[in-house]
Amino acid sequence: MVNFSKRRLWLAVIAAGLVGSLAMGIRSTFGLYLPSMTTDLHIGREGFAFAMALQNIMWGVFTPFVGALADKYGSGKVIALGGAVYALGLYVMSGAQGVFDLNLGAGLFIGFGQSATGFAVVLAVVARRAPPEKRSMALGIASAGGSFGQFYMAHVSLGLIENFGWSLSLLYLAGLAMVMVALATALTGKSGGAPKGELQQTLSQAVVEAGGDRSFWLLCFGFLVCGFQVAFVGVHLPAFLVDAGFDASVGAKALALIGLFNIIGTFSCGYLGGRYPKKYVLSAFYFLRSIVVAIFLILPVTEMSALFFASALGLLWLGTVPLTSGLVAQIYGVRYMSTLFGIVFFSHQIGSFTGIWWGGYAFDTAGSYDSVWITSIILGVMAALLHMPIAERPLERAAQEA
């Protein structure tokens, strides 16, 4: 029985990592499409950036709802639907004639697809199957799949663009997205799979309980900052480097290095989160991000400095995911984790929307990304400070003892 449970756990970890590698990997390369698509479609960077920003906010808006559906009806069904809609979005995006098509395909459809194949749904399966002492590590390994996807998809997408053009390359990516539908069969489970020792609650009671806790809102603000930082860099760094006079391959290398080093960073955060208070690891994480960005802005922009920046930022990229999701599971339990983490994740996507759209707006109006870079540094320091007072204790135990 124990061996069967272990097999189910690692099957879920591997499948979750593969779904994450495709869902996160494909969308992380959209910044490579910015120069060619804006030129061919005769739209400014703000137009392209708004579609990407819309994708992120739709991802956030849909996540609590698909999380609730996964908790009630099962994660596998939701992930399969998400993979199919994700592929549809890439198909619409491949035939885009202007901003409306971009907003529909890249914004609405991929936004929904990403929410249904994203962390809130797939990590909840892993969290439910993992014993508490192994949960942080299992979440870290599963989260690292998204990083691996960014590493290999950067080269795949650039190669497809250079050989087939941006339109046909997106059709090939749509075919890859359909693989997530098959992987969904290994990610079944719903809220009934939560440990029997947890407090028996309804979904609405769990949401009200979390909403009345200060720590929940501190987690939300911290994740908002995370979204602002990583989404801005992911979409605008390739164009920023082209503006600095470098070939498009430098931006692809930078994105790939972020993904490669994020595998190390995410795995390390899963390890650290299982041994030290997660809130302090998160505080250090955000503070180090601000230092890395500040150093990048101070030094002259060269190919070497850009690649070193990408490598350092990669170590600090998605490690917030296993730590933040782990805190949600630790404090509020895993029974309704998809829903509760989905709400926290919505704040992440508000930050993502702001970072992406503001980046395009700042460039089109001021010809520079400077104001967004500086804001990213300030927000990182604020997030580091606000994580420290989080009460890292399980609320459900207090309710049971009362």
TIZA-504579 format. One record per residue: x, y, z of N, C-alpha, C, CB in turn. Coordinates in steps of 0.001 Angstrom, whole numbers, plus 500000, padded with zeros to 6 digits. Glycine has a CB too. Example, Ala and Ser with C-alpha at 12.3 -4.5 7.8 and 13.67 -1.06 7.14 Angstrom:
513190494310507800512300495500507800513200496700507800511308495527509046 512850497750507080513670498940507140512900500030507870514084499402505725 
This chain:
500832498791500000500000500000500000500864501256500000499060500008501218 501948501172500804502852502318500879503533502547499539503902502110501982 503988501415498894504643501543497602503687502096496562505195500200497148 502414501657496627501407502176495703501238503677495886500063501459495908 501191504137497141501053505569497421502246506346496892500898505810498923 503443505761497037504638506432496529504596506529495009505906505690496980 504153505451494365504057505479492895503062506531492432503646504099492354 501941506619493119500938507620492766501477509030492958499676507425493600 502251509226494035502836510539494294503797510927493181503560510550495646 504729510041492839505751510414491860505199510455490445506913509447491924 504151509660490189503474509789488902502857511177488772502392508699488742 502243511648489867501651512992489860502724514064489732500832513224491135 503848513889490426504936514873490357505472514983488933506076514491491327 505708513843488288506242513846486918505231514445485940506615512411486480 503964514010486045502944514537485139502735516032485345501624513794485338 502711516469486614502553517897486910503723518695486336502447518127488436 504942518136486454506105518825485902506041518945484394507368518108486297 505558517893483721505455517931482262504375518905481797505162516536481719 503215518888482477502170519862482137502695521277482343500897519629482993 503374521498483468503940522816483739504979523222482715504550522844485111 505784522253482252506835522580481275506238523042479958507743521370481036 505094522477479586504439522896478349503665524195478533503504521804477853 502833524247479580502007525443479797502865526676480045501057525228480977 503834526555480930504702527692481244505744527915480161505389527480482585 506242526824479584507295526952478584506840527663477335507818525608478220 505655527302476833505158527926475605504918529415475804503868527245475144 504186529765476877503850531171477071505066532021477426502806531304478151 506093531407478008507277532178478400508068532666477192508176531338479294 507792532101476004508539532501474808507802533534473966508837531290473962 506646533994474410505887534956473608506649536261473392504555535248474275 507556536592474301508367537789474118509207537725472854509262537995475312 509562536506472408510323536349471173509494536720469944510824534917471046 508175536686470086507281537013468971507004538507468859505973536269469125 507332539265469898506990540693469932507548541470468739507502541312471217 508857541411468437509365542237467328508715541923465985510854542059467203 508626540634465617508095540288464295506590540500464195508425538849463968 505841540164465236504390540312465162503970541775465172503730539580466315 504622542610465958504268544030465973504591544690464631505008544755467111 505664544232463997506031544784462685505046544335461608507461544357462302 504761543041461552503889542510460494502439542955460659503955540989460480 501984543082461916500594543466462163500415544976462280500093542799463423 501533545711462219501503547179462282500820547678463573500771547746461045 501231547100464686500734547541465992501927547936466855499886546421466690 501713548811467826502786549210468728503035548143469780502456550542469397 504054548352470550504367547395471612503273547362472676505709547740472255 502597548485472860501521548487473848500402547549473416500974549910474053 500113547485472112499065546596471622499393545139471894498851546805470137 500625544732471597501055543365471873501097543123473379502438543090471243 501638544092474114501765543947475562500400543830476230502533545130476148 499404544558475709498072544477476313497489543074476166497130545508475673 497707542440474996497212541072474807497867540116475801497474540599473366 499177540283476010499879539440476989499410539755478409501409539638476879 499166541038478665498675541435479983497266540891480219498685542969480123 496432540938479166495080540387479262495139538886479551494289540655477960 496071538213478902496268536782479161496533536529480638497431536237478318 497389537342481221497749537153482623496593537459483565498932538024482973 495845538516483279494730538837484175493607537816484014494200540263483898 493371537312482793492377536257482599492817534972483282492140536006481104 494098534684483215494671533549483936494332533671485423496213533478483725 494508534864485956494208535087487360492725535066487674494781536383487790 491900535664486810490452535705487040489868534299487033489756536574485975 490284533475486077489721532136485945490243531152486994490014531604484572 491440531397487531492081530401488400491248530013489620493406530922488862 490678530958490406489859530511491537488665529660491118489370531705492311 488088529953489940486919529211489483487292527807488998486217529978488369 488372527724488200488786526378487766489326525595488952489857526460486643 489908526296489938490342525620491155489170525012491895491084526583492061 488069525768492001486867525252492664486286524073491887485808526365492810 486307524151490548485819523038489732486698521802489923485778523437488245 488020522015490001488929520888490217488719520271491588490382521335490063 488490521118492613488237520608493956486964519781494014488151521753494944 485970520160493211484672519496493266484558518316492306483587520487492969 485033518481491070484809517475490044486062516685489649484245518133488836 487230517164490036488449516447489714489398517258488855488117515168489024 490679517190489173491689517978488466491893517524487030492998517910489202 491839516200486796492117515690485461491203516263484401492009514208485454 489913516361484697488953516896483731489255518360483415487519516754484266 489597519121484446489871520541484256491152520738483444489984521253485616 492189519943483725493452520063482997493269519697481526494527519168483635 492492518648481254492236518258479864491527519374479101491398516973479814 490526519987479723489830521110479090490791522269478862488637521569479952 491618522538479855492572523643479736493561523442478607493320523820481026 494066522216478446495007521947477364494389522177475997495516520531477458 493125521770475847492440521947474563492200523424474257491108521191474565 491774524197475252491522525631475040492835526375474805490775526241476253 493897525945475469495230526539475263495630526378473793496300525869476205 495441525163473256495782524909471859494923525761470926495609523419471527 493646525928471259492760526774470466493266528214470449491327526719471018 493716528701471586494243530056471655495456530252470759494602530397473077 496355529262470718497532529341469847497118529325468380498501528177470138 496072528546468064495563528504466686495023529870466266494459527433466550 494228530494467125493683531823466827494817532844466715492670532257467921 495784532742467617496921533670467617497728533538466323497831533411468839 497833532313465798498623532096464574498020532800463361498741530603464287 496693533004463379496043533678462263495677535114462557494823532936461870 496279535697463559495936537057463974496150538068462850496760537456465189 495158538959462717495246540046461742495392541406462436494006540046460836 495220541435463735495305542686464486495145542430465966494249543678464009 494909543514466714494875543403468172493672542607468671494862544782468791 492543542634467928491373541878468383491673540385468420490165542151467472 492277539878467351492623538453467304493635538096468378493174538081465928 494592538990468597495576538751469649494909538689471020496647539843469634 494000539623471271493316539645472564492459538399472761492450540900472685 491830537923471671490982536746471767491810535473471984490130536612470508 492805535267471114493595534041471186494597534029472326494317533834469900 495523535019472296496568535063473312496034535523474655497689535973472869 495023536407474622494502536949475870493480536059476540493900538277475624 492320535886475912491212535162476542491424533649476564489923535477475821 491663533033475396491737531571475332492965531017476061491757531117473879 494139531582475773495333531070476455495292531432477935496618531630475803 494681532566478268494509532914479677493719531861480426493822534255479808 492593531412479816491805530343480436492587529032480454490472530154479687 493209528704479314493960527453479243495071527379480268494534527277477872 495749528495480457496828528535481444496293528367482861497599529847481333 495125528932483141494551528805484486494192527353484796493303529696484624 493672526635483799493235525255484018494387524261483996492219524867482975 495539524658483470496712523781483456497812524327484359497241523615482024 497485525358485142498487526067485922498715525479487307498093527493486053 499524526191488074499987525712489371498853525407490342500904526724489981 497825526245490368496769526069491362496081524719491225495744527181491241 495963524229490002495280522956489775496245521782489900494619522946488396 497380521841489188498269520673489165499007520479490491499281520812488032 499386521569491160500110521407492422499211520916493541500752522715492825 497911521189493437496989520694494454496955519170494449495581521259494225 497077518562493258497115517098493174498349516570493896497112516628491695 499479517210493653500727516800494301500628516981495811501919517605493745 500090518121496240499988518404497674499109517385498387499437519806497898 498040516960497747497142515992498376497778514611498490495847515897497590 498618514263497529499207512920497536500477512835498370499507512482496125 501081513989498678502349513979499414502111514061500922503241515145498957 502840513272501723502762513437503175503366514786503560503495512274503912 502949515383504688503419516727505058504934516890505039502917517070506420 505677515859505482507129515987505565507804515994504193507691514862506397 507102515540503146507666515517501799507001516527500875507541514132501211 506027517257501387505207518107500528506004519234499886504063518686501321 506819519931500670507567521064500129508511520623499014508357521758501239 509205519497499221510118518998498198509366518557496949510942517841498746 508232517854497134507450517402495983506928518587495178506280516523496442 506463519629495872505988520829495183507123521519494445505344521798496176 508322521518495045509470522140494392509855521421493113510650522172495333 509845520084493155510196519309491959509160519527490865510311517805492294 507876519468491237506821519667490246506875521073489645505451519420490878 507123522072490489507199523454490005508369523657489062507310524417491173 509451522893489275510637523028488427510343522650486983511771522166488963 509253521903486762508896521545485391508647522768484531507671520660485382 508011523782485111507787525018484370509085525676483962506968525979485189 510085525574484828511396526141484529512066525391483388512285526113485769 511972524069483426512570523268482364511908523587481026512447521765482682 510595523819481061509889524186479842510399525485479263508413524292480105 510652526461480116511176527736479637512559527558479030511227528757480775 513351526640479590514702526387479087514664525822477667515447525419480019 513875524755477457513915524141476132513013524850475128513520522689476228 511897525461475592510980526091474647511554527371474050509662526392475328 512455528037474746513066529244474184513782528912472880514051529880475191 514536527816472867515249527412471657514285526841470614516333526377471998 513286526072471071512315525500470143511551526601469412511338524580470888 511048527581470166510259528651469552511097529504468610509640529531470627 512319529856469035513175530667468167513483529913466878514486531047468893 513770528620466979514046527822465789512843527756464856514465526421466187 511661527590465438510441527550464623510189528889463934509231527172465490 510394529985464662510182531316464083511138531557462928510359532407465151 512407531213463124513428531464462095513221530585460861514826531224462671 512670529395461044512520528464459918511152528536459246512763527058460390 510116528859460003508762528820459449507988530128459581507991527736460114 508540531110460293507813532350460521506943532233461758506962532711459303 506489533373462270505765533357463541504407532667463449505576534767464033 503709532765462307502374532209462198502378530677462228501719532700460927 503171530064461366503222528607461314503825528026462583504020528151460105 504778528741463163505401528242464397504372528113465519506545529177464838 503409529016465564502372528952466597501458527746466386501544530245466602 501272527311465142500483526103464883501203524866465424500214525945463368 502518524827465249503288523717465819503170523711467352504779523818465392 503204524892467951503065524976469407501682524514469860503320526409469883 500661524764469022499319524300469350499278522774469432498309524804468310 500002522109468537500087520657468588500752520178469872500848520134467384 501806520862470294502470520520471554501531520708472738503729521371471744 500730521751472694499815522029473809498817520891474014499063523342473564 498454520193472969497485519106473084498035517926473886497067518637471702 499347517852474044499940516786474865499445516886476306501488516860474824 499129518111476749498644518290478119497332517555478356498468519769478425 496527517394477297495255516677477431495517515229477816494439516746476117 496526514607477193496863513219477509497432513093478922497866512672476488 498270514056479314498889514005480642497875514170481770499949515078480758 496718514744481463495696514974482492495221513685483140494514515700481894 495367512549482440494891511274482999495662510859484240494991510179481958 496870511387484413497679511047485589497489512036486729499145510987485212 496622513026486533496464514079487539495017514165488018496913515433486973 494463513035488349493104512998488872493107513292490363492453511636488597 491946513659490889491820513932492320490984515175492565493198514095492959 490291515191493700489501516350494097489579516520495606488029516205493637 488785517455496164488932517803497580488692516635498505487994518910497936 487942515636498082487715514473498922488978513697499185486703513580498298 490041513987498394491303513306498603492145513926499695492073513286497342 491637514926500408492393515573501463492476514661502679491758516919501838 493493514865503542493645514040504729492414514083505619494855514480505509 492062512928506215490873512843507043490996513677508310490596511408507401 492216513959508756492401514705509995492103516180509887493779514534510468 491909516674508667491648518102508514490231518463508958491865518525507064 490091519718509370488781520243509767487788520103508614488894521725510204 486605519595508915485559519463507900484930520833507666484477518416508335 485109521362506470484600522680506106483929522622504746485730523720506102 483058523562504509482561523779503161483541524708502451481110524374503172 483428524787501143484304525669500374484132527116500814484020525536498873 482892527566501000482657528960501386483233529251502770481155529275501365 483151528287503691483728528490505026485241528626504946483353527328505961 485868527836504102487318527910503957487748529260503384487820526774503061 486988529753502394487320531042501787487136532180502788486454531287500543 486034532148503558485787533189504561486865533161505637484394533011505200 487254531956506071488291531836507096489607532441506620488496530368507478 490024532087505391491276532619504849491187534130504643491621531927503524 490018534609504155489857536036503907489917536884505161488569536279503217 489649536283506313489717537028507570491065536964508243488687536523508507 492037536326507580493369536157508168494359537114507511493853534694508018 495073537886508307496018538865507764497105538198506933496653539668508892 497557537025507355498631536345506633498241536042505196499010535058507345 496966535754504980496484535448503631496692536651502714494989535045503661 496403537841503206496542539041502381497999539447502197495767540188502997 498837539135503182500271539385503010500832538473501926501031539171504342 500380537223501903500783536309500837500319536830499480500217534903501089 499107537365499440498574537916498187499426539068497676497132538387498384 499807539981498566500601541122498112501975540668497634500747542159499235 502583539746498373503890539255497955503841538616496583504421538264498960 502797537829496323502674537177495031502347538183493925501603536095495091 501677539281494269501438540356493298502773540908492807500576541492493926 503691541131493736505018541638493373505745540639492481505854541931494637 505638539354492826506273538313492010505768538387490575506000536910492601 504448538493490419503872538568489086504358539777488307502376538598489177 504408540921488965504876542152488323506290541965487779504837543333489317 507161541404488603508570541292488230508803540291487113509389540904489428 508312539064487281508645538020486306507918538224484980508305536647486872 506682538730485014505957538926483759506576540050482934504482539232484038 506967541128483578507620542220482858508901541741482188507926543383483810 509730541044482943511001540569482395510752539542481287511880539954483514 509827538594481522509584537543480548509128538064479198508570536598481078 508294539103479194507761539631477935508689540666477317506387540244478161 509286541528478127510002542688477581511518542558477536509660543881478375 512106541590478238513570541476478203514104541212476800514024540367479131 513508540301476002514041540126474634514044541415473821513232539078473895 512959542184473880512899543447473141513884544463473728511463544020473163 514024544486475050514978545379475708516389545123475178514935545188477245 516736543862474982518076543518474495518237543835473011518362542038474740 517158543661472236517202544070470816517408545577470723515890543656470070 516713546336471580516875547788471602518304548185471944515910548413472601 518967547344472749520355547638473147521347547262472058520707546896474436 520843546728470936521703546447469799522107545003469622522901547246469905 521477544087470360521856542679470279520919541909469351521853542047471672 521424540788468855520626539903468005519524539245468827521517538829467340 518443538814468178517320538183468874517736536924469607516217537857467897 518820536286469151519275535057469803519739535313471230520401534423469002 520186536542471520520618536863472879519423536827473833521303538253472922 518279537366473378517076537312474192516627535881474430515963538102473537 516739535026473382516374533619473533517305532921474522516414532904472173 518600533237474429519549532661475390519227533097476812520984533065475033 518852534373476963518529534893478300517322534166478884518254536412478241 516266534001478066515083533288478548515410531834478887513966533342477501 516253531218478054516636529827478304517427529708479606517464529277477128 518324530656479858519116530628481088518244530853482319520220531683481032 517246531739482181516304531917483292515641530583483618515230532991482945 515187529880482571514548528590482785515494527549483352513972528092481501 516724527506482835517699526520483303518037526724484777518972526596482461 518379527952485147518766528215486534517560528196487475519480529562486633 516371528397486897515185528310487735514916526883488197513983528844486989 515357525897487421515239524508487860515989524338489175515787523529486780 517195524887489228517999524816490456517338525617491564519433525334490206 516886526837491223516295527712492224515012527162492810516033529052491631 514146526630491943512867526107492422513068524861493271511942525794491245 513933523976492815514224522772493597514822523150494951515188521840492825 515730524129494948516367524571496198515351525182497154517477525589495903 514404525945496614513379526548497467512476525488498078512543527548496672 512178524439497299511411523340497861512153522680499008511092522317496789 513466522535498836514308521945499895514365522857501118515739521682499368 514633524138500902514743525090502014513414525255502745515226526451501503 512312525255501974510996525419502577510605524288503486509976525563501524 511236523106503305510964521977504175511807521974505434511179520711503433 512782522902505525513703522911506660513739524226507427515071522592506184 513321525287506806513325526600507448511955527243507273514443527512506855 511616528243508098510334528932507925510213529502506508510183530063508970 509160529137505827508992529532504425508908531041504266507746528887503843 508327531732505248508172533182505118509531533883505084507324533732506275 510505533366505829511831533983505831512589533676504541512638533502507038 512387532482504014512999532155502722512428533066501633512762530658502361 511107533295501673510480534202500713511000535631500862508964534181500884 511164536096502087511684537442502317513060537603501694511745537746503814 513930536627501938515274536680501358515210536645499840516130535518501873 514290535853499331514093535695497893513793537029497213512963534710497625 512804537759497744512405539030497136513487540099497281511108539525497763 514161540092498401515226541075498608516371540843497617515752541004500061 516743539574497404517811539262496466517416539616495036518179537788496558 516143539436494693515677539841493362515940541321493110514182539542493206 515606542151494108515803543597493956517277543929493770515246544349495173 518148543229494484519584543462494344520059543096492944520364542660495392 519600541962492427520009541511491092519577542504490020519419540127490789 518339542990490098517855543966489115518645545263489219516351544243489315 518908545722490437519655546971490638521052546876490033519753547306492137 521731545758490247523075545583489692523036545591488168523703544273490198 522019544942487589521886544903486132521714546301485549520705544025485732 520947547150486237520722548505485741521949549396485910519539549125486455 522726549145486958523903549972487228525025549668486232524398549747488669 525230548393485918526317547999485027525966548301483566526633546503485201 526966548506482715526697548659481278526053547383480731528011548982480500 525120547544479799524428546391479234525291545789478133523027546789478686 525832544625478399526591543857477412525932542484477290528114543729477818 526337541720476303525775540376476176526089539544477418526319539679474914 527339539701477928527729538936479098526928539349480331529216539105479359 526731540666480522525974541118481693524521540673481608526049542645481825 523965540657480380522584540212480203522433538737480548522123540464478768 523405537924480145523328536492480418523586536194481901524334535733479544 524470536953482523524681536797483966523423537214484731525901537635484435 522787538297484279521542538757484896520468537677484785521058540069484236 520332537103483597519324536063483392519593534850484276519287535641481922 520855534480484408521210533331485242520894533587486706522687532997485083 521277534771487190521018535110488596519526535231488859521725536419488976 518806535861487933517362536006488122516664534650488025516777536979487082 517220533762487204516656532421487093516668531683488421517414531621486060 517710531864489201517775531244490524516666531765491435519142531500491164 516137532941491120515132533603491959513800533758491220515641534979492411 513513532910490269512386533097489358511074532548489923512684532432488032 510882531240489877509622530646490303509727529895491628509123529716489241 510808530116492368510918529500493686509848529989494644512279529769494269 509222531105494312508110531597495130506909530655495086507691532987494664 506796529863494024505600529017493851505525527895494878505581528420492453 506563527028495019506449525992496050506387526570497454507613525036495952 507037527706497685507016528316499018505641528905499334508092529409499123 505073529654498380503766530277498616502660529226498666503459531312497522 502673528292497714501660527231497731501829526357498961501745526372496455 503084526148499379503331525374500589502791526055501825504803525125500753 502895527374501893502326528117503020500804528037503024502770529580502972 500191528120501840498741527992501769498310526628502307498246528185500317 499008525567501887498674524220502356498928524070503855499482523174501582 500030524655504317500394524527505727499432525274506647501803525037505944 499043526470506245498203527309507104496733526938506990498391528779506753 496261526689505768494823526523505549494412525104505185494374527448504472 495388524188505032495071522814504690495006522598503186493766522416505320 494946521332502787494994521006501360493621520685500776495920519837501134 492583520617501619491261520217501118490769521142500008490247520200502262 490907522453500199490461523418499183491649524248498679489357524352499762 492783523574498551493999524286498168493897524897496776495184523350498227 493268524179495829493152524729494467492439526068494485492404523750493546 491382526178495287490617527421495353491391528515496069489288527187496052 491938528191497247492624529211498050493900529694497378492948528664499436 494686528756496836495881529190496121495492529920494845496787527990495799 494342529548494267493862530270493091493585531731493381492615529619492558 493050532015494585492788533408494967494105534152495164491932533473496261 495055533508495842496378534120496009497008534360494649497298533227496879 496842533382493752497434533496492428496804534611491607497306532189491693 495531534902491864494886536010491172495632537315491429493422536138491612 496096537505492669496871538708492969498179538711492174497163538802494485 498774537534492001499986537410491177499715537920489772500474535941491128 498545537570489238498231537952487869497845539417487730497123537095487348 497348540034488801497148541483488779498507542165488610496433541974490086 499485541656489338500841542177489183501389541913487799501758541572490217 501115540725487246501589540388485903500997541322484857501243538939485564 499689541542484945499027542451484017499678543828484061497530542557484342 499883544332485277500453545671485439501859545759484870500468546063486906 502690544755485183504071544780484711504184544706483205504838543654485319 503387543827482577503459543674481122502907544904480416502691542425480674 501691545318480801501079546455480107501869547734480334499636546649480568 502284547985481566503034549201481858504350549221481095503293549324483360 504977548043480940506209547991480165505990548483478742506763546574480148 504917547994478080504629548446476719504255549911476669503520547622476121 503445550354477632503022551756477668504210552684477914501957551965478754 505075552296478858506246553126479179507155553278477973507031552521480349 507351552184477230508233552270476065507621553126474967508539550876475526 506325552926474702505686553679473620505595555173473919504299553131473361 505486555530475209505330556944475566506647557624475923504377557073476723 507556556876476570508812557488477027510038556939476314508970557284478509 509852555870475531510978555280474827511944554554475727511704556324474084 511503554178476920512395553553477899511590552715478885513218554623478651 512253551690479426511652550847480454512104551242481867511998549389480191 512830552354481991513472552698483264512496552757484441514172554025483133 511329553379484253510396553544485365509899552194485886509210554407484932 509757551221484986509274549901485393510366549135486129508795549099484170 511601549234485652512720548581486342512836549091487783514045548828485578 512785550406487943512945550995489276511796550587490199513024552529489178 510581550589489670509428550156490469509589548708490905508123550324489674 510133547874490039510353546468490366511280546315491567510932545731489163 512302547148491628513237547099492760512528547486494058514444548038492509 511776548567494015511083549055495219510068548030495717510378550399494932 509296547459494806508284546468495185508917545218495785507437546088493973 510077544829495283510757543662495825511144543848497279511983543353495009 511636545030497613511998545321499012510750545323499889512733546688499121 509662545904499396508413545920500157507907544506500425507347546722499412 507962543646499399507505542266499570508358541523500583507525541529498236 509668541781500570510558541132501537510160541480502967512016541540501282 509816542730503201509443543174504549508077542646504962509449544696504623 507131542575504020505767542192504360505594540687504590504839542639503273 506542539873504157506437538443504421506817538086505858507314537678503455 507605538925506488508128538581507813507055538395508885509076539641508257 505977539206508933504971539006509988503943537918509718504256540272510216 504073537163508623503115536090508345503147535063509473503426535411506983 501965534663509957501853533653511022501867532273510377500547533859511878 502983531594510476503160530313509805502641529182510698504650530086509447 501318529139510860500696528126511728499428527604511053500366528720513144 499066526344511316497877525765510687496584526208511352497964524263510713 495783526989510671494534527489511235493548526375511544493901528473510291 493552525329510744492566524281510961492773523566512307492626523273509819 494009523493512782494253522850514074493678523682515201495752522629514297 493854525002515073493313525897516114491792525759516164493719527385515842 491170525620514972489705525494514943489271524181515556489175525603513507 490032523117515380489663521818515911489821521767517420490495520735515267 490797522491517944491068522463519371490103523350520148492496522892519638 489469524319519460488612525262520127487356524576520678488236526381519175 
